[in-house]
Amino acid sequence: MTGSRQQRRETLVAAAATGERLDIYLARVLGVSRRAVKQALDGGRIFIDGRAVRRAGHLLQGGETLAVTLDRPPPPPRPAEPSIIYRDAHLLALNKPPGLPAHPTGAGRPDALTWATEFLRRSGNGIVPILLHRLDADTSGLLLFALSGEANCALAADFAARRIEKTYRALVAGDPPEFFTVENFLRPGRRGRTAAASAGGQRAETDFRVMARHPGCALIEARPKTGRTHQIRVHLAGQGFPLLGDSLYGGPTAITLGGRALPLSRHLLHAFRLTFAHPASGETITLEAPLPDDFTIFTV
């Protein structure tokens, strides 16, 4: 019997997996880390056709039945709630904290769209907000919602025509040049990544400038001219300056400052500013979201 903090999984090895390493196969099929697989191997909790196996490099033959008892990961901490940056009859802008998805993910996690809907309901307003753009769950900062069909149409058109100016702040590894621009093509890659492409992708362009430096890292401003998935992250990693904490694109998961090692729990990217024409008045609106606590190693 497994304890409440463990879970038992069984899988039948497909013929196509013949010759694959046991640890790689289990990590892929079960959607867990190879470290979790190794812990189960070391604990004698992986069985092939009823016999315990402890070698991560065991080669599969196809047709085996694998029984695995894994440590159940602790639940992720509940992210902080958004704060209101701007609200009128047409628009709602939130400062989204890191770790909060922009929209429902199907996993039962809190998300910014549901929070905005509940906020308006509690305010006695039956309006359903319309999410105008997206941020990665770990990207903090400005998230804009339309509160009417007219505002949605106007701002959706402005986003599509690139008339809305977006400015991000990012903490990156390395020593980037004072100013640089990246222009290339991006396409969907493997395992949730976005990949640069010489052809067949979508054009992507971002301007960067350095705002402050520390040994081994820098605070930069990013101005994307297009809005591709993971655009800033891929552009920075491709130049050799990945975001701090961005393990998906090769960024460090810890940094040493003042002789002290600081772990990084997320990629350090923040949607800092939006400038756009108000959909009702036409007035130019500039909204800014304060930098979160994990950016405070810089004073800019």
C-alpha positions, 0 to 999 in steps of 0.5 A, spaced: 500 500 500 502 506 498 502 512 503 498 518 501 504 522 499 505 517 494 502 515 487 502 508 483 502 508 476 502 502 471 503 503 463 504 498 458 511 499 454 509 500 446 513 496 441 515 503 438 519 504 445 524 498 444 531 500 446 529 506 449 532 507 456 527 506 462 528 513 466 527 517 459 521 513 457 518 514 464 519 521 464 516 522 457 510 517 458 508 519 465 510 527 465 515 527 471 522 529 471 528 524 471 530 526 478 523 523 480 524 517 476 531 516 479 528 517 486 523 511 485 529 507 482 533 508 488 527 506 493 526 500 489 519 502 487 519 501 479 517 494 477 518 491 470 513 485 469 513 484 477 521 484 478 524 490 481 529 494 477 534 499 479 538 501 473 536 508 470 539 505 463 535 499 463 533 498 455 526 496 454 524 491 449 517 493 448 511 489 451 513 490 458 508 492 464 511 497 468 509 499 475 511 505 478 510 508 485 512 516 485 512 521 490 507 525 490 509 532 489 507 538 494 501 542 491 504 549 488 503 555 493 497 559 491 499 565 487 498 572 490 492 576 487 492 581 482 492 588 483 488 593 479 492 598 475 486 602 471 478 601 471 473 605 467 467 603 463 471 600 458 477 597 460 480 593 466 488 593 467 491 588 472 498 587 475 498 580 474 503 576 479 508 571 477 505 564 477 498 566 476 495 563 469 492 569 464 486 564 463 483 558 465 488 552 464 483 546 466 487 544 472 483 547 477 488 553 478 486 560 480 487 564 473 487 572 472 481 572 467 476 568 473 479 573 478 477 579 474 470 576 472 469 575 480 471 582 482 466 585 477 461 580 480 462 582 487 462 590 485 455 589 483 457 589 475 455 583 471 460 585 465 464 579 463 471 581 462 474 579 455 482 578 455 485 582 450 492 579 450 496 573 454 502 573 458 505 566 460 504 564 467 510 566 470 511 572 467 508 578 471 505 585 469 500 588 465 494 584 463 488 588 459 481 586 459 475 589 455 469 591 458 464 592 452 464 589 445 466 596 442 472 596 446 474 589 445 473 590 437 477 597 437 483 594 442 483 587 438 484 591 432 490 595 435 493 589 438 493 586 431 495 592 427 501 593 432 499 600 434 499 598 442 506 599 445 508 594 449 514 595 454 517 589 458 523 589 464 527 583 464 533 580 468 538 576 464 544 572 464 551 575 461 553 582 459 549 584 453 550 590 449 547 597 450 542 596 445 541 591 440 535 588 436 533 581 434 529 580 428 528 573 425 522 567 424 519 563 430 515 557 429 512 552 434 518 547 437 518 541 441 515 540 448 512 547 449 518 551 446 518 556 441 524 555 436 527 560 431 527 558 423 530 561 417 523 559 413 516 557 415 515 561 421 512 568 423 516 574 423 518 576 430 522 583 432 524 585 439 528 592 441 533 591 447 536 596 451 540 595 458 538 599 464 543 597 469 548 591 470 551 587 475 557 582 475 554 576 470 547 579 469 543 585 467 536 589 467 534 590 460 528 593 457 525 589 451 520 592 446 517 587 442 514 589 435 511 583 434 507 578 439 509 571 438 509 566 443 515 566 448 518 571 443 522 575 448 525 569 451 527 566 445 530 572 442 534 573 449 536 566 449 538 566 442 543 572 443 546 568 449 543 572 454 537 568 457 532 570 462 534 569 469 530 563 471 528 561 464 530 553 465 526 552 458 531 556 454 537 555 458 537 560 463 540 559 470 536 557 476 540 561 481 544 567 481 550 569 486 550 576 488 554 579 494 557 572 495 550 569 496 546 564 492 539 566 490 535 561 487 530 563 482 523 560 482 521 563 475 523 566 469 524 574 471 520 577 465 515 583 467 510 586 462 511 593 465 508 598 460 502 599 455 501 605 451 495 605 447 489 609 444 483 609 449 477 605 445 472 610 447 475 617 447 481 616 443 486 619 448 493 616 449 493 612 455 500 609 458 499 604 464 505 601 468 505 596 473 510 596 479 516 591 478 515 585 483 519 583 489 524 578 485 526 584 481 529 588 487 536 586 486 536 592 482 535 599 484 532 602 477 
